[in-house]
Amino acid sequence: MCAYFHIMNCTLFRLYCQFRSGGIDLKICTVDMPSYTYAVKGERLLRTRGYPAEIRRNSGENGCGFSLVIRGDCRGALKLLTAYSVPYSLPGGGG
């Protein structure tokens, strides 16, 4: 189920989620990375902590870039990236 939620700096962040027992169990999220190097660092950090993640190349209006697709607990994964100072931004310009 595709849904939009207000999280992190009141930015709309596209998430795929599954509703369970009145709560939301986030399953897949995508964050934009400033460079390939940071995408690799983020991917390795998350994978060593048990978060399946993969790098995707994307082309947009501002040229090519890289995104990190994270599966599992998205909030936990984003907190981990922040704690280890791995820069990222949320799609739509937030973060």
PDB file of N, CA, C and O in Angstrom:
ATOM      1  N   MET A   1       0.851  -1.166   0.000  1.00  0.00           N
ATOM      2  CA  MET A   1       0.000   0.000   0.000  1.00  0.00           C
ATOM      3  C   MET A   1       0.900   1.234   0.000  1.00  0.00           C
ATOM      4  O   MET A   1       1.799   1.351   0.833  1.00  0.00           O
ATOM      5  N   CYS A   2       0.666   2.116  -0.899  1.00  0.00           N
ATOM      6  CA  CYS A   2       1.476   3.325  -1.017  1.00  0.00           C
ATOM      7  C   CYS A   2       0.792   4.448  -0.250  1.00  0.00           C
ATOM      8  O   CYS A   2      -0.411   4.659  -0.399  1.00  0.00           O
ATOM      9  N   ALA A   3       1.543   5.158   0.557  1.00  0.00           N
ATOM     10  CA  ALA A   3       0.948   6.232   1.341  1.00  0.00           C
ATOM     11  C   ALA A   3       1.966   7.342   1.548  1.00  0.00           C
ATOM     12  O   ALA A   3       3.169   7.140   1.380  1.00  0.00           O
ATOM     13  N   TYR A   4       1.471   8.504   1.910  1.00  0.00           N
ATOM     14  CA  TYR A   4       2.333   9.636   2.222  1.00  0.00           C
ATOM     15  C   TYR A   4       2.179   9.970   3.693  1.00  0.00           C
ATOM     16  O   TYR A   4       1.060   9.995   4.205  1.00  0.00           O
ATOM     17  N   PHE A   5       3.269  10.223   4.373  1.00  0.00           N
ATOM     18  CA  PHE A   5       3.245  10.536   5.787  1.00  0.00           C
ATOM     19  C   PHE A   5       4.103  11.758   6.059  1.00  0.00           C
ATOM     20  O   PHE A   5       5.055  12.044   5.333  1.00  0.00           O
ATOM     21  N   HIS A   6       3.753  12.463   7.103  1.00  0.00           N
ATOM     22  CA  HIS A   6       4.497  13.632   7.558  1.00  0.00           C
ATOM     23  C   HIS A   6       5.531  13.173   8.567  1.00  0.00           C
ATOM     24  O   HIS A   6       5.174  12.860   9.702  1.00  0.00           O
ATOM     25  N   ILE A   7       6.801  13.123   8.190  1.00  0.00           N
ATOM     26  CA  ILE A   7       7.852  12.826   9.149  1.00  0.00           C
ATOM     27  C   ILE A   7       9.074  13.644   8.824  1.00  0.00           C
ATOM     28  O   ILE A   7       9.241  14.109   7.696  1.00  0.00           O
ATOM     29  N   MET A   8       9.902  13.817   9.780  1.00  0.00           N
ATOM     30  CA  MET A   8      11.176  14.512   9.652  1.00  0.00           C
ATOM     31  C   MET A   8      11.037  15.876   8.981  1.00  0.00           C
ATOM     32  O   MET A   8      10.914  15.962   7.759  1.00  0.00           O
ATOM     33  N   ASN A   9      11.058  16.897   9.750  1.00  0.00           N
ATOM     34  CA  ASN A   9      11.008  18.283   9.291  1.00  0.00           C
ATOM     35  C   ASN A   9       9.758  18.594   8.488  1.00  0.00           C
ATOM     36  O   ASN A   9       9.793  19.433   7.587  1.00  0.00           O
ATOM     37  N   CYS A  10       8.670  17.937   8.798  1.00  0.00           N
ATOM     38  CA  CYS A  10       7.376  18.166   8.151  1.00  0.00           C
ATOM     39  C   CYS A  10       7.456  18.040   6.633  1.00  0.00           C
ATOM     40  O   CYS A  10       6.753  18.756   5.919  1.00  0.00           O
ATOM     41  N   THR A  11       8.286  17.160   6.139  1.00  0.00           N
ATOM     42  CA  THR A  11       8.424  16.938   4.707  1.00  0.00           C
ATOM     43  C   THR A  11       7.621  15.706   4.323  1.00  0.00           C
ATOM     44  O   THR A  11       7.664  14.686   5.011  1.00  0.00           O
ATOM     45  N   LEU A  12       6.889  15.808   3.220  1.00  0.00           N
ATOM     46  CA  LEU A  12       6.186  14.618   2.760  1.00  0.00           C
ATOM     47  C   LEU A  12       7.212  13.637   2.220  1.00  0.00           C
ATOM     48  O   LEU A  12       8.037  13.983   1.374  1.00  0.00           O
ATOM     49  N   PHE A  13       7.152  12.439   2.707  1.00  0.00           N
ATOM     50  CA  PHE A  13       8.149  11.428   2.384  1.00  0.00           C
ATOM     51  C   PHE A  13       7.411  10.193   1.903  1.00  0.00           C
ATOM     52  O   PHE A  13       6.571   9.649   2.621  1.00  0.00           O
ATOM     53  N   ARG A  14       7.711   9.756   0.718  1.00  0.00           N
ATOM     54  CA  ARG A  14       6.997   8.628   0.153  1.00  0.00           C
ATOM     55  C   ARG A  14       7.471   7.328   0.813  1.00  0.00           C
ATOM     56  O   ARG A  14       8.658   7.003   0.820  1.00  0.00           O
ATOM     57  N   LEU A  15       6.516   6.614   1.353  1.00  0.00           N
ATOM     58  CA  LEU A  15       6.814   5.366   2.039  1.00  0.00           C
ATOM     59  C   LEU A  15       5.822   4.302   1.605  1.00  0.00           C
ATOM     60  O   LEU A  15       4.657   4.588   1.327  1.00  0.00           O
ATOM     61  N   TYR A  16       6.292   3.107   1.554  1.00  0.00           N
ATOM     62  CA  TYR A  16       5.403   1.983   1.356  1.00  0.00           C
ATOM     63  C   TYR A  16       5.246   1.349   2.722  1.00  0.00           C
ATOM     64  O   TYR A  16       6.232   1.081   3.409  1.00  0.00           O
ATOM     65  N   CYS A  17       4.027   1.116   3.108  1.00  0.00           N
ATOM     66  CA  CYS A  17       3.832   0.650   4.467  1.00  0.00           C
ATOM     67  C   CYS A  17       2.751  -0.411   4.534  1.00  0.00           C
ATOM     68  O   CYS A  17       1.993  -0.643   3.592  1.00  0.00           O
ATOM     69  N   GLN A  18       2.723  -1.027   5.670  1.00  0.00           N
ATOM     70  CA  GLN A  18       1.726  -2.043   5.941  1.00  0.00           C
ATOM     71  C   GLN A  18       1.141  -1.732   7.308  1.00  0.00           C
ATOM     72  O   GLN A  18       1.876  -1.529   8.274  1.00  0.00           O
ATOM     73  N   PHE A  19      -0.162  -1.697   7.386  1.00  0.00           N
ATOM     74  CA  PHE A  19      -0.826  -1.373   8.642  1.00  0.00           C
ATOM     75  C   PHE A  19      -0.959  -2.637   9.481  1.00  0.00           C
ATOM     76  O   PHE A  19      -1.418  -3.668   8.989  1.00  0.00           O
ATOM     77  N   ARG A  20      -0.559  -2.558  10.745  1.00  0.00           N
ATOM     78  CA  ARG A  20      -0.664  -3.693  11.660  1.00  0.00           C
ATOM     79  C   ARG A  20      -1.161  -3.205  13.014  1.00  0.00           C
ATOM     80  O   ARG A  20      -0.617  -2.259  13.583  1.00  0.00           O
ATOM     81  N   SER A  21      -2.156  -3.831  13.503  1.00  0.00           N
ATOM     82  CA  SER A  21      -2.723  -3.584  14.842  1.00  0.00           C
ATOM     83  C   SER A  21      -2.811  -2.097  15.190  1.00  0.00           C
ATOM     84  O   SER A  21      -2.386  -1.675  16.265  1.00  0.00           O
ATOM     85  N   GLY A  22      -3.360  -1.325  14.282  1.00  0.00           N
ATOM     86  CA  GLY A  22      -3.563   0.090  14.531  1.00  0.00           C
ATOM     87  C   GLY A  22      -2.336   0.959  14.357  1.00  0.00           C
ATOM     88  O   GLY A  22      -2.443   2.185  14.395  1.00  0.00           O
ATOM     89  N   GLY A  23      -1.167   0.355  14.167  1.00  0.00           N
ATOM     90  CA  GLY A  23       0.061   1.117  13.967  1.00  0.00           C
ATOM     91  C   GLY A  23       0.555   0.974  12.548  1.00  0.00           C
ATOM     92  O   GLY A  23      -0.070   0.298  11.730  1.00  0.00           O
ATOM     93  N   ILE A  24       1.649   1.591  12.259  1.00  0.00           N
ATOM     94  CA  ILE A  24       2.220   1.531  10.924  1.00  0.00           C
ATOM     95  C   ILE A  24       3.580   0.864  11.019  1.00  0.00           C
ATOM     96  O   ILE A  24       4.440   1.289  11.790  1.00  0.00           O
ATOM     97  N   ASP A  25       3.764  -0.159  10.246  1.00  0.00           N
ATOM     98  CA  ASP A  25       5.040  -0.859  10.182  1.00  0.00           C
ATOM     99  C   ASP A  25       5.672  -0.498   8.838  1.00  0.00           C
ATOM    100  O   ASP A  25       5.297  -1.067   7.813  1.00  0.00           O
ATOM    101  N   LEU A  26       6.623   0.436   8.826  1.00  0.00           N
ATOM    102  CA  LEU A  26       7.210   0.916   7.589  1.00  0.00           C
ATOM    103  C   LEU A  26       8.066  -0.174   6.963  1.00  0.00           C
ATOM    104  O   LEU A  26       8.840  -0.834   7.656  1.00  0.00           O
ATOM    105  N   LYS A  27       7.931  -0.363   5.663  1.00  0.00           N
ATOM    106  CA  LYS A  27       8.596  -1.468   5.003  1.00  0.00           C
ATOM    107  C   LYS A  27       9.679  -1.048   4.011  1.00  0.00           C
ATOM    108  O   LYS A  27      10.759  -1.639   4.007  1.00  0.00           O
ATOM    109  N   ILE A  28       9.424  -0.058   3.182  1.00  0.00           N
ATOM    110  CA  ILE A  28      10.390   0.355   2.167  1.00  0.00           C
ATOM    111  C   ILE A  28      10.415   1.877   2.106  1.00  0.00           C
ATOM    112  O   ILE A  28       9.364   2.516   2.077  1.00  0.00           O
ATOM    113  N   CYS A  29      11.607   2.457   2.087  1.00  0.00           N
ATOM    114  CA  CYS A  29      11.712   3.900   1.894  1.00  0.00           C
ATOM    115  C   CYS A  29      12.928   4.198   1.030  1.00  0.00           C
ATOM    116  O   CYS A  29      13.846   3.386   0.919  1.00  0.00           O
ATOM    117  N   THR A  30      12.917   5.358   0.430  1.00  0.00           N
ATOM    118  CA  THR A  30      13.998   5.786  -0.452  1.00  0.00           C
ATOM    119  C   THR A  30      14.501   7.147   0.002  1.00  0.00           C
ATOM    120  O   THR A  30      13.713   8.056   0.264  1.00  0.00           O
ATOM    121  N   VAL A  31      15.816   7.279   0.091  1.00  0.00           N
ATOM    122  CA  VAL A  31      16.425   8.569   0.418  1.00  0.00           C
ATOM    123  C   VAL A  31      17.437   8.917  -0.669  1.00  0.00           C
ATOM    124  O   VAL A  31      18.097   8.037  -1.222  1.00  0.00           O
ATOM    125  N   ASP A  32      17.550  10.189  -0.964  1.00  0.00           N
ATOM    126  CA  ASP A  32      18.517  10.660  -1.955  1.00  0.00           C
ATOM    127  C   ASP A  32      19.858  10.878  -1.275  1.00  0.00           C
ATOM    128  O   ASP A  32      19.931  11.417  -0.171  1.00  0.00           O
ATOM    129  N   MET A  33      20.911  10.453  -1.945  1.00  0.00           N
ATOM    130  CA  MET A  33      22.261  10.582  -1.404  1.00  0.00           C
ATOM    131  C   MET A  33      23.027  11.645  -2.191  1.00  0.00           C
ATOM    132  O   MET A  33      22.834  11.771  -3.400  1.00  0.00           O
ATOM    133  N   PRO A  34      23.900  12.419  -1.518  1.00  0.00           N
ATOM    134  CA  PRO A  34      24.615  13.491  -2.210  1.00  0.00           C
ATOM    135  C   PRO A  34      25.688  13.004  -3.182  1.00  0.00           C
ATOM    136  O   PRO A  34      26.088  13.741  -4.084  1.00  0.00           O
ATOM    137  N   SER A  35      26.154  11.773  -3.006  1.00  0.00           N
ATOM    138  CA  SER A  35      27.196  11.251  -3.906  1.00  0.00           C
ATOM    139  C   SER A  35      27.192   9.726  -3.843  1.00  0.00           C
ATOM    140  O   SER A  35      26.580   9.124  -2.962  1.00  0.00           O
ATOM    141  N   TYR A  36      27.882   9.126  -4.789  1.00  0.00           N
ATOM    142  CA  TYR A  36      28.008   7.678  -4.807  1.00  0.00           C
ATOM    143  C   TYR A  36      28.763   7.199  -3.561  1.00  0.00           C
ATOM    144  O   TYR A  36      28.423   6.170  -2.976  1.00  0.00           O
ATOM    145  N   THR A  37      29.781   7.949  -3.169  1.00  0.00           N
ATOM    146  CA  THR A  37      30.572   7.581  -1.997  1.00  0.00           C
ATOM    147  C   THR A  37      29.693   7.478  -0.753  1.00  0.00           C
ATOM    148  O   THR A  37      29.792   6.503  -0.008  1.00  0.00           O
ATOM    149  N   TYR A  38      28.833   8.475  -0.520  1.00  0.00           N
ATOM    150  CA  TYR A  38      27.951   8.430   0.640  1.00  0.00           C
ATOM    151  C   TYR A  38      26.899   7.346   0.499  1.00  0.00           C
ATOM    152  O   TYR A  38      26.475   6.762   1.496  1.00  0.00           O
ATOM    153  N   ALA A  39      26.472   7.070  -0.722  1.00  0.00           N
ATOM    154  CA  ALA A  39      25.513   5.983  -0.937  1.00  0.00           C
ATOM    155  C   ALA A  39      26.125   4.647  -0.519  1.00  0.00           C
ATOM    156  O   ALA A  39      25.465   3.831   0.124  1.00  0.00           O
ATOM    157  N   VAL A  40      27.387   4.428  -0.886  1.00  0.00           N
ATOM    158  CA  VAL A  40      28.074   3.188  -0.522  1.00  0.00           C
ATOM    159  C   VAL A  40      28.275   3.122   0.990  1.00  0.00           C
ATOM    160  O   VAL A  40      28.066   2.071   1.595  1.00  0.00           O
ATOM    161  N   LYS A  41      28.680   4.238   1.607  1.00  0.00           N
ATOM    162  CA  LYS A  41      28.861   4.258   3.062  1.00  0.00           C
ATOM    163  C   LYS A  41      27.553   3.954   3.774  1.00  0.00           C
ATOM    164  O   LYS A  41      27.525   3.176   4.727  1.00  0.00           O
ATOM    165  N   GLY A  42      26.477   4.566   3.314  1.00  0.00           N
ATOM    166  CA  GLY A  42      25.171   4.325   3.921  1.00  0.00           C
ATOM    167  C   GLY A  42      24.717   2.888   3.744  1.00  0.00           C
ATOM    168  O   GLY A  42      24.195   2.277   4.677  1.00  0.00           O
ATOM    169  N   GLU A  43      24.914   2.348   2.554  1.00  0.00           N
ATOM    170  CA  GLU A  43      24.523   0.976   2.285  1.00  0.00           C
ATOM    171  C   GLU A  43      25.282   0.002   3.194  1.00  0.00           C
ATOM    172  O   GLU A  43      24.684  -0.898   3.785  1.00  0.00           O
ATOM    173  N   ARG A  44      26.585   0.186   3.299  1.00  0.00           N
ATOM    174  CA  ARG A  44      27.402  -0.700   4.140  1.00  0.00           C
ATOM    175  C   ARG A  44      27.019  -0.598   5.612  1.00  0.00           C
ATOM    176  O   ARG A  44      26.902  -1.611   6.301  1.00  0.00           O
ATOM    177  N   LEU A  45      26.824   0.627   6.088  1.00  0.00           N
ATOM    178  CA  LEU A  45      26.437   0.834   7.480  1.00  0.00           C
ATOM    179  C   LEU A  45      25.123   0.122   7.777  1.00  0.00           C
ATOM    180  O   LEU A  45      25.012  -0.606   8.764  1.00  0.00           O
ATOM    181  N   LEU A  46      24.137   0.331   6.926  1.00  0.00           N
ATOM    182  CA  LEU A  46      22.827  -0.263   7.166  1.00  0.00           C
ATOM    183  C   LEU A  46      22.870  -1.783   7.075  1.00  0.00           C
ATOM    184  O   LEU A  46      22.267  -2.476   7.894  1.00  0.00           O
ATOM    185  N   ARG A  47      23.583  -2.300   6.079  1.00  0.00           N
ATOM    186  CA  ARG A  47      23.651  -3.758   5.932  1.00  0.00           C
ATOM    187  C   ARG A  47      24.335  -4.420   7.129  1.00  0.00           C
ATOM    188  O   ARG A  47      23.915  -5.492   7.566  1.00  0.00           O
ATOM    189  N   THR A  48      25.384  -3.790   7.659  1.00  0.00           N
ATOM    190  CA  THR A  48      26.062  -4.390   8.817  1.00  0.00           C
ATOM    191  C   THR A  48      25.181  -4.349  10.066  1.00  0.00           C
ATOM    192  O   THR A  48      25.409  -5.099  11.016  1.00  0.00           O
ATOM    193  N   ARG A  49      24.181  -3.475  10.063  1.00  0.00           N
ATOM    194  CA  ARG A  49      23.263  -3.374  11.205  1.00  0.00           C
ATOM    195  C   ARG A  49      21.951  -4.117  10.950  1.00  0.00           C
ATOM    196  O   ARG A  49      21.011  -4.004  11.736  1.00  0.00           O
ATOM    197  N   GLY A  50      21.886  -4.880   9.850  1.00  0.00           N
ATOM    198  CA  GLY A  50      20.718  -5.714   9.590  1.00  0.00           C
ATOM    199  C   GLY A  50      19.604  -5.093   8.777  1.00  0.00           C
ATOM    200  O   GLY A  50      18.506  -5.647   8.709  1.00  0.00           O
ATOM    201  N   TYR A  51      19.864  -3.947   8.155  1.00  0.00           N
ATOM    202  CA  TYR A  51      18.871  -3.304   7.301  1.00  0.00           C
ATOM    203  C   TYR A  51      19.214  -3.597   5.840  1.00  0.00           C
ATOM    204  O   TYR A  51      20.235  -3.114   5.350  1.00  0.00           O
ATOM    205  N   PRO A  52      18.403  -4.363   5.139  1.00  0.00           N
ATOM    206  CA  PRO A  52      18.681  -4.565   3.716  1.00  0.00           C
ATOM    207  C   PRO A  52      18.575  -3.229   2.972  1.00  0.00           C
ATOM    208  O   PRO A  52      17.579  -2.517   3.100  1.00  0.00           O
ATOM    209  N   ALA A  53      19.589  -2.904   2.210  1.00  0.00           N
ATOM    210  CA  ALA A  53      19.611  -1.640   1.472  1.00  0.00           C
ATOM    211  C   ALA A  53      20.308  -1.850   0.144  1.00  0.00           C
ATOM    212  O   ALA A  53      21.174  -2.714   0.009  1.00  0.00           O
ATOM    213  N   GLU A  54      19.918  -1.048  -0.834  1.00  0.00           N
ATOM    214  CA  GLU A  54      20.577  -1.121  -2.132  1.00  0.00           C
ATOM    215  C   GLU A  54      20.649   0.263  -2.757  1.00  0.00           C
ATOM    216  O   GLU A  54      19.796   1.117  -2.515  1.00  0.00           O
ATOM    217  N   ILE A  55      21.670   0.466  -3.553  1.00  0.00           N
ATOM    218  CA  ILE A  55      21.892   1.749  -4.230  1.00  0.00           C
ATOM    219  C   ILE A  55      21.193   1.707  -5.579  1.00  0.00           C
ATOM    220  O   ILE A  55      21.254   0.711  -6.299  1.00  0.00           O
ATOM    221  N   ARG A  56      20.534   2.797  -5.901  1.00  0.00           N
ATOM    222  CA  ARG A  56      19.911   2.936  -7.220  1.00  0.00           C
ATOM    223  C   ARG A  56      20.363   4.246  -7.836  1.00  0.00           C
ATOM    224  O   ARG A  56      20.411   5.280  -7.169  1.00  0.00           O
ATOM    225  N   ARG A  57      20.691   4.190  -9.101  1.00  0.00           N
ATOM    226  CA  ARG A  57      21.053   5.399  -9.842  1.00  0.00           C
ATOM    227  C   ARG A  57      19.779   5.992 -10.419  1.00  0.00           C
ATOM    228  O   ARG A  57      18.945   5.268 -10.961  1.00  0.00           O
ATOM    229  N   ASN A  58      19.627   7.283 -10.308  1.00  0.00           N
ATOM    230  CA  ASN A  58      18.449   7.934 -10.863  1.00  0.00           C
ATOM    231  C   ASN A  58      18.850   9.170 -11.645  1.00  0.00           C
ATOM    232  O   ASN A  58      19.787   9.877 -11.273  1.00  0.00           O
ATOM    233  N   SER A  59      18.142   9.422 -12.718  1.00  0.00           N
ATOM    234  CA  SER A  59      18.358  10.617 -13.532  1.00  0.00           C
ATOM    235  C   SER A  59      17.186  11.550 -13.298  1.00  0.00           C
ATOM    236  O   SER A  59      16.029  11.130 -13.289  1.00  0.00           O
ATOM    237  N   GLY A  60      17.492  12.784 -13.114  1.00  0.00           N
ATOM    238  CA  GLY A  60      16.435  13.758 -12.868  1.00  0.00           C
ATOM    239  C   GLY A  60      16.718  15.062 -13.580  1.00  0.00           C
ATOM    240  O   GLY A  60      17.587  15.149 -14.448  1.00  0.00           O
ATOM    241  N   GLU A  61      15.970  16.062 -13.194  1.00  0.00           N
ATOM    242  CA  GLU A  61      16.117  17.388 -13.796  1.00  0.00           C
ATOM    243  C   GLU A  61      17.499  17.973 -13.525  1.00  0.00           C
ATOM    244  O   GLU A  61      18.033  18.712 -14.352  1.00  0.00           O
ATOM    245  N   ASN A  62      18.076  17.650 -12.378  1.00  0.00           N
ATOM    246  CA  ASN A  62      19.373  18.201 -11.981  1.00  0.00           C
ATOM    247  C   ASN A  62      20.539  17.283 -12.313  1.00  0.00           C
ATOM    248  O   ASN A  62      21.611  17.402 -11.720  1.00  0.00           O
ATOM    249  N   GLY A  63      20.341  16.377 -13.245  1.00  0.00           N
ATOM    250  CA  GLY A  63      21.403  15.450 -13.608  1.00  0.00           C
ATOM    251  C   GLY A  63      21.248  14.114 -12.909  1.00  0.00           C
ATOM    252  O   GLY A  63      20.186  13.794 -12.376  1.00  0.00           O
ATOM    253  N   CYS A  64      22.317  13.343 -12.917  1.00  0.00           N
ATOM    254  CA  CYS A  64      22.271  12.014 -12.306  1.00  0.00           C
ATOM    255  C   CYS A  64      22.522  12.099 -10.813  1.00  0.00           C
ATOM    256  O   CYS A  64      23.196  13.008 -10.331  1.00  0.00           O
ATOM    257  N   GLY A  65      21.978  11.152 -10.101  1.00  0.00           N
ATOM    258  CA  GLY A  65      22.184  11.088  -8.668  1.00  0.00           C
ATOM    259  C   GLY A  65      22.014   9.659  -8.202  1.00  0.00           C
ATOM    260  O   GLY A  65      21.824   8.748  -9.008  1.00  0.00           O
ATOM    261  N   PHE A  66      22.083   9.472  -6.911  1.00  0.00           N
ATOM    262  CA  PHE A  66      21.965   8.142  -6.342  1.00  0.00           C
ATOM    263  C   PHE A  66      20.983   8.157  -5.189  1.00  0.00           C
ATOM    264  O   PHE A  66      20.904   9.120  -4.426  1.00  0.00           O
ATOM    265  N   SER A  67      20.244   7.083  -5.080  1.00  0.00           N
ATOM    266  CA  SER A  67      19.299   6.906  -3.981  1.00  0.00           C
ATOM    267  C   SER A  67      19.632   5.623  -3.257  1.00  0.00           C
ATOM    268  O   SER A  67      20.248   4.714  -3.813  1.00  0.00           O
ATOM    269  N   LEU A  68      19.220   5.566  -2.022  1.00  0.00           N
ATOM    270  CA  LEU A  68      19.380   4.378  -1.209  1.00  0.00           C
ATOM    271  C   LEU A  68      17.979   3.868  -0.895  1.00  0.00           C
ATOM    272  O   LEU A  68      17.173   4.573  -0.289  1.00  0.00           O
ATOM    273  N   VAL A  69      17.698   2.644  -1.310  1.00  0.00           N
ATOM    274  CA  VAL A  69      16.409   2.012  -1.032  1.00  0.00           C
ATOM    275  C   VAL A  69      16.606   1.141   0.204  1.00  0.00           C
ATOM    276  O   VAL A  69      17.441   0.237   0.216  1.00  0.00           O
ATOM    277  N   ILE A  70      15.828   1.428   1.239  1.00  0.00           N
ATOM    278  CA  ILE A  70      15.974   0.759   2.535  1.00  0.00           C
ATOM    279  C   ILE A  70      14.729  -0.073   2.796  1.00  0.00           C
ATOM    280  O   ILE A  70      13.605   0.403   2.637  1.00  0.00           O
ATOM    281  N   ARG A  71      14.937  -1.303   3.192  1.00  0.00           N
ATOM    282  CA  ARG A  71      13.823  -2.195   3.520  1.00  0.00           C
ATOM    283  C   ARG A  71      13.844  -2.477   5.022  1.00  0.00           C
ATOM    284  O   ARG A  71      14.902  -2.684   5.617  1.00  0.00           O
ATOM    285  N   GLY A  72      12.673  -2.479   5.608  1.00  0.00           N
ATOM    286  CA  GLY A  72      12.580  -2.746   7.040  1.00  0.00           C
ATOM    287  C   GLY A  72      12.111  -1.524   7.802  1.00  0.00           C
ATOM    288  O   GLY A  72      11.273  -0.767   7.314  1.00  0.00           O
ATOM    289  N   ASP A  73      12.641  -1.331   8.981  1.00  0.00           N
ATOM    290  CA  ASP A  73      12.278  -0.217   9.853  1.00  0.00           C
ATOM    291  C   ASP A  73      12.935   1.064   9.344  1.00  0.00           C
ATOM    292  O   ASP A  73      14.091   1.343   9.660  1.00  0.00           O
ATOM    293  N   CYS A  74      12.198   1.834   8.560  1.00  0.00           N
ATOM    294  CA  CYS A  74      12.771   3.034   7.939  1.00  0.00           C
ATOM    295  C   CYS A  74      13.183   4.081   8.959  1.00  0.00           C
ATOM    296  O   CYS A  74      14.240   4.696   8.821  1.00  0.00           O
ATOM    297  N   ARG A  75      12.381   4.286   9.958  1.00  0.00           N
ATOM    298  CA  ARG A  75      12.727   5.297  10.971  1.00  0.00           C
ATOM    299  C   ARG A  75      14.027   4.936  11.675  1.00  0.00           C
ATOM    300  O   ARG A  75      14.876   5.797  11.905  1.00  0.00           O
ATOM    301  N   GLY A  76      14.179   3.663  12.016  1.00  0.00           N
ATOM    302  CA  GLY A  76      15.406   3.208  12.666  1.00  0.00           C
ATOM    303  C   GLY A  76      16.614   3.374  11.765  1.00  0.00           C
ATOM    304  O   GLY A  76      17.686   3.775  12.218  1.00  0.00           O
ATOM    305  N   ALA A  77      16.438   3.065  10.486  1.00  0.00           N
ATOM    306  CA  ALA A  77      17.535   3.192   9.523  1.00  0.00           C
ATOM    307  C   ALA A  77      17.945   4.651   9.355  1.00  0.00           C
ATOM    308  O   ALA A  77      19.136   4.954   9.284  1.00  0.00           O
ATOM    309  N   LEU A  78      16.970   5.559   9.290  1.00  0.00           N
ATOM    310  CA  LEU A  78      17.284   6.981   9.128  1.00  0.00           C
ATOM    311  C   LEU A  78      17.969   7.536  10.377  1.00  0.00           C
ATOM    312  O   LEU A  78      18.858   8.383  10.277  1.00  0.00           O
ATOM    313  N   LYS A  79      17.559   7.063  11.545  1.00  0.00           N
ATOM    314  CA  LYS A  79      18.227   7.481  12.785  1.00  0.00           C
ATOM    315  C   LYS A  79      19.681   7.012  12.785  1.00  0.00           C
ATOM    316  O   LYS A  79      20.570   7.732  13.239  1.00  0.00           O
ATOM    317  N   LEU A  80      19.916   5.812  12.279  1.00  0.00           N
ATOM    318  CA  LEU A  80      21.268   5.273  12.210  1.00  0.00           C
ATOM    319  C   LEU A  80      22.136   6.099  11.262  1.00  0.00           C
ATOM    320  O   LEU A  80      23.279   6.418  11.590  1.00  0.00           O
ATOM    321  N   LEU A  81      21.605   6.446  10.092  1.00  0.00           N
ATOM    322  CA  LEU A  81      22.360   7.281   9.145  1.00  0.00           C
ATOM    323  C   LEU A  81      22.709   8.620   9.781  1.00  0.00           C
ATOM    324  O   LEU A  81      23.829   9.110   9.640  1.00  0.00           O
ATOM    325  N   THR A  82      21.749   9.204  10.478  1.00  0.00           N
ATOM    326  CA  THR A  82      21.979  10.492  11.138  1.00  0.00           C
ATOM    327  C   THR A  82      23.021  10.363  12.246  1.00  0.00           C
ATOM    328  O   THR A  82      23.901  11.214  12.378  1.00  0.00           O
ATOM    329  N   ALA A  83      22.921   9.301  13.039  1.00  0.00           N
ATOM    330  CA  ALA A  83      23.856   9.103  14.150  1.00  0.00           C
ATOM    331  C   ALA A  83      25.295   8.950  13.665  1.00  0.00           C
ATOM    332  O   ALA A  83      26.227   9.355  14.360  1.00  0.00           O
ATOM    333  N   TYR A  84      25.483   8.372  12.484  1.00  0.00           N
ATOM    334  CA  TYR A  84      26.821   8.179  11.932  1.00  0.00           C
ATOM    335  C   TYR A  84      27.194   9.262  10.917  1.00  0.00           C
ATOM    336  O   TYR A  84      28.151   9.100  10.161  1.00  0.00           O
ATOM    337  N   SER A  85      26.448  10.352  10.901  1.00  0.00           N
ATOM    338  CA  SER A  85      26.734  11.522  10.058  1.00  0.00           C
ATOM    339  C   SER A  85      26.845  11.186   8.572  1.00  0.00           C
ATOM    340  O   SER A  85      27.696  11.725   7.865  1.00  0.00           O
ATOM    341  N   VAL A  86      25.980  10.294   8.112  1.00  0.00           N
ATOM    342  CA  VAL A  86      25.911   9.996   6.678  1.00  0.00           C
ATOM    343  C   VAL A  86      24.818  10.898   6.110  1.00  0.00           C
ATOM    344  O   VAL A  86      23.642  10.706   6.419  1.00  0.00           O
ATOM    345  N   PRO A  87      25.188  11.878   5.285  1.00  0.00           N
ATOM    346  CA  PRO A  87      24.191  12.830   4.786  1.00  0.00           C
ATOM    347  C   PRO A  87      23.230  12.184   3.795  1.00  0.00           C
ATOM    348  O   PRO A  87      23.619  11.331   2.997  1.00  0.00           O
ATOM    349  N   TYR A  88      21.998  12.597   3.860  1.00  0.00           N
ATOM    350  CA  TYR A  88      20.964  12.157   2.930  1.00  0.00           C
ATOM    351  C   TYR A  88      19.899  13.236   2.880  1.00  0.00           C
ATOM    352  O   TYR A  88      19.870  14.134   3.721  1.00  0.00           O
ATOM    353  N   SER A  89      19.039  13.144   1.904  1.00  0.00           N
ATOM    354  CA  SER A  89      17.879  14.046   1.869  1.00  0.00           C
ATOM    355  C   SER A  89      16.668  13.231   1.472  1.00  0.00           C
ATOM    356  O   SER A  89      16.769  12.216   0.783  1.00  0.00           O
ATOM    357  N   LEU A  90      15.531  13.699   1.921  1.00  0.00           N
ATOM    358  CA  LEU A  90      14.290  13.031   1.601  1.00  0.00           C
ATOM    359  C   LEU A  90      13.814  13.502   0.235  1.00  0.00           C
ATOM    360  O   LEU A  90      13.993  14.671  -0.108  1.00  0.00           O
ATOM    361  N   PRO A  91      13.214  12.618  -0.548  1.00  0.00           N
ATOM    362  CA  PRO A  91      12.687  13.047  -1.847  1.00  0.00           C
ATOM    363  C   PRO A  91      11.750  14.233  -1.672  1.00  0.00           C
ATOM    364  O   PRO A  91      10.906  14.236  -0.776  1.00  0.00           O
ATOM    365  N   GLY A  92      11.896  15.226  -2.514  1.00  0.00           N
ATOM    366  CA  GLY A  92      11.066  16.425  -2.405  1.00  0.00           C
ATOM    367  C   GLY A  92      11.793  17.575  -1.744  1.00  0.00           C
ATOM    368  O   GLY A  92      11.214  18.647  -1.570  1.00  0.00           O
ATOM    369  N   GLY A  93      13.075  17.376  -1.362  1.00  0.00           N
ATOM    370  CA  GLY A  93      13.870  18.481  -0.854  1.00  0.00           C
ATOM    371  C   GLY A  93      13.997  18.578   0.649  1.00  0.00           C
ATOM    372  O   GLY A  93      14.608  19.527   1.140  1.00  0.00           O
ATOM    373  N   GLY A  94      13.451  17.643   1.400  1.00  0.00           N
ATOM    374  CA  GLY A  94      13.537  17.714   2.862  1.00  0.00           C
ATOM    375  C   GLY A  94      14.778  17.029   3.374  1.00  0.00           C
ATOM    376  O   GLY A  94      15.558  16.480   2.596  1.00  0.00           O
ATOM    377  N   GLY A  95      14.974  17.058   4.711  1.00  0.00           N
ATOM    378  CA  GLY A  95      16.029  16.325   5.392  1.00  0.00           C
ATOM    379  C   GLY A  95      17.304  17.037   5.401  1.00  0.00           C
ATOM    380  O   GLY A  95      18.288  16.534   5.944  1.00  0.00           O
TER     381      GLY A  95
END
